[in-house]
Amino acid sequence: MKYSLRSLMIVVTLVAVLLGVRIEYLRRWALFHEREAERYAELVCGQQHIPRENLPLMISLARGDDRDSTEPPPIISMTINGREFDFRRDDVLSLNQHRQQAAAYRKALHWPAE
C-alpha cells in the first residue's frame, strides 16, 4: 500500500492535536484540584489561624484509626501550643482528597521513565 506525504502530514497533525487536547485537559484538572485544596486549607486553617505545618497532623486525625471500628466524630478538636482548635472532619478529608487528585493529574502529565 502506498501513502502520500499529505496523508502522513494529516495523521501526524491529528495525533499532535489529540495529544495537546489531552495535556490541556489534565493540566486544567490539576489546577482545579490545587485551587480546591488551597480553598479547603484556607477554610480549615484560616478561620482559627492554625499554622499550615499542622495540616498533616489534622489529616491523620480526620482519617481516624483503621483498627478502630467506630466512626470518628464530625468535629475534631486538637490542642496546639495550649490552644484548642476545632475543625470539621469532612473539610479536612476533602482537602486531602483534592491534594491527592492534583498530584495524580500532575503525575499523568509526565511521561513515564523507562
Contacts in CASP RR format, 6 or more apart in sequence:
PFRMAT RR
TARGET T0000
AUTHOR 0000-0000-0000
METHOD contacts of the structure
MODEL  1
MKYSLRSLMIVVTLVAVLLGVRIEYLRRWALFHEREAERYAELVCGQQHI
PRENLPLMISLARGDDRDSTEPPPIISMTINGREFDFRRDDVLSLNQHRQ
QAAAYRKALHWPAE
23 109 0 8 1.000
26 105 0 8 1.000
26 108 0 8 1.000
26 109 0 8 1.000
27 105 0 8 1.000
27 109 0 8 1.000
29 101 0 8 1.000
29 105 0 8 1.000
30 102 0 8 1.000
30 105 0 8 1.000
30 106 0 8 1.000
30 109 0 8 1.000
33 98 0 8 1.000
33 99 0 8 1.000
33 101 0 8 1.000
33 102 0 8 1.000
33 105 0 8 1.000
34 98 0 8 1.000
34 102 0 8 1.000
36 94 0 8 1.000
36 98 0 8 1.000
37 95 0 8 1.000
37 98 0 8 1.000
37 99 0 8 1.000
37 102 0 8 1.000
40 91 0 8 1.000
40 92 0 8 1.000
40 94 0 8 1.000
40 95 0 8 1.000
40 98 0 8 1.000
41 52 0 8 1.000
41 55 0 8 1.000
41 95 0 8 1.000
43 91 0 8 1.000
44 50 0 8 1.000
44 55 0 8 1.000
44 58 0 8 1.000
44 87 0 8 1.000
44 88 0 8 1.000
44 91 0 8 1.000
44 92 0 8 1.000
44 95 0 8 1.000
45 51 0 8 1.000
45 52 0 8 1.000
45 54 0 8 1.000
45 55 0 8 1.000
48 85 0 8 1.000
48 86 0 8 1.000
48 87 0 8 1.000
50 58 0 8 1.000
50 80 0 8 1.000
50 85 0 8 1.000
50 87 0 8 1.000
51 80 0 8 1.000
54 78 0 8 1.000
54 80 0 8 1.000
55 95 0 8 1.000
57 78 0 8 1.000
58 76 0 8 1.000
58 78 0 8 1.000
58 87 0 8 1.000
58 92 0 8 1.000
59 92 0 8 1.000
59 93 0 8 1.000
59 95 0 8 1.000
59 96 0 8 1.000
61 72 0 8 1.000
61 76 0 8 1.000
61 78 0 8 1.000
61 92 0 8 1.000
62 72 0 8 1.000
62 76 0 8 1.000
62 87 0 8 1.000
62 89 0 8 1.000
62 92 0 8 1.000
62 93 0 8 1.000
62 96 0 8 1.000
63 72 0 8 1.000
63 93 0 8 1.000
63 96 0 8 1.000
64 72 0 8 1.000
72 89 0 8 1.000
73 89 0 8 1.000
74 88 0 8 1.000
74 89 0 8 1.000
74 90 0 8 1.000
75 86 0 8 1.000
75 87 0 8 1.000
75 88 0 8 1.000
75 89 0 8 1.000
76 86 0 8 1.000
76 87 0 8 1.000
76 88 0 8 1.000
76 89 0 8 1.000
76 92 0 8 1.000
77 84 0 8 1.000
77 85 0 8 1.000
77 86 0 8 1.000
78 84 0 8 1.000
78 85 0 8 1.000
78 87 0 8 1.000
79 85 0 8 1.000
END
